[in-house]
């Protein structure tokens, strides 16, 4: 009987010495990823679409209110006046190489 009592007491003592398992905290994100996530969320809240430009940088692309409208120069548009069709771009910024239209000229513009 004494042996059982001793074993029981030892188990209680050993149980009290057990290290409490605490979940480890989530690893902190690097500041640049935190800033990028915030920029993405701000872009989405503004109705934009996050896109990656030619340099690998995330840019917020938004629809223009005058996209598809007839134009005679980029001054008539929120974005650019495209030479092909003389219409305003549907979003800004507008990436790639394209001809703009203004003052009777059609310069090619490349935007990364």
N, C-alpha and C positions, 0 to 999 in steps of 0.2 A: 504494500500500500504506500509506504514511504517512497519507494522507487517511482511509482506513478506520479505522486505529488511532485517529486523533484523534477521529473521529466516535464510535467505540465508547467511548472514555474519556469524552467529553462526555456521552453517554447514561448512563453509570454515575454520573457526578457529578450530573447532573440528577435521576436516579432516587433518589439519596441525599437530595436536597433536598425530595422530595415529603413533604407533610404526612401523617402517619399518621391514617387515619380511625378515630376512636373513637366508638362509638355514644353518643348523648346520653342522659343519665340520664332516667328517667321523671319527669314533672313531679310535684312533691309535691302531695298532696291538701290542701285546707284543713282545719284542725283540727276544724271542726264536722262535716265529712263523715267524717273518720276516726272521731270519736266516735259518729256515727250508724251507721256500718258495724259498729263493735264492739258497740253496743247491739242491732243486728239479729242478729248472730251469737250473742250471749248469750241473746237471746230464743228463737232457734231451738234452741239447746242445752238450754234449759229446757223445751222442748216447746210453746212458745207460737207465736203467729202475729203478726208485726208488722203493725199496722193504722194508718191515718192517722185521727186524730180530727177533730172539726169545726173545730179551729183549725189543721189542717195539721201537727200534731205526731205523730210516730211513737210508738205505744204498743204495749207487749207484751200481747197478749190471750191468756189461758190458759184451758183448759177447767177447769171446777170439778168436783170429785169428786162433788158432790151434785146436779149438774144434773138437773132433771126430778123430783127428790124432792119429796114433799108437804111444805108448810110452813105455819106459822101467823104467822110474822113473818120479817123479814130476819135476825134473830138466829139462826134455824135454818139459815141458808145461808152458804156462802162468799161468794156474790154477793148478789143481792137475791131476795126472795120476791115473785114476780109475782102481782098480784091476779087476773089471768086464769088460772084453773086452780089457783091457790095452789100454785105449784111454784117451785123454785129455778132461777135462771138457769143456763144451760149453760156460760157463760163469764164471765170477769171481766177488765176492766171491761165492763159491758153498756151500749152506746151507744144514744142516741135518747131519745124520750119514752115513758114507760110508767107504768102504775099499779103501785105496790108494795102489799103487804098487811102489816098489822101492827096489833095491838090493835083489831081490828074496823074499822080505817080503811083507806082506799084513796087515799093521796095520790099525785099525779102527780109523777114525777121526770124531769127531762131531764138527760142526761149527754152532753156533747160529748167 
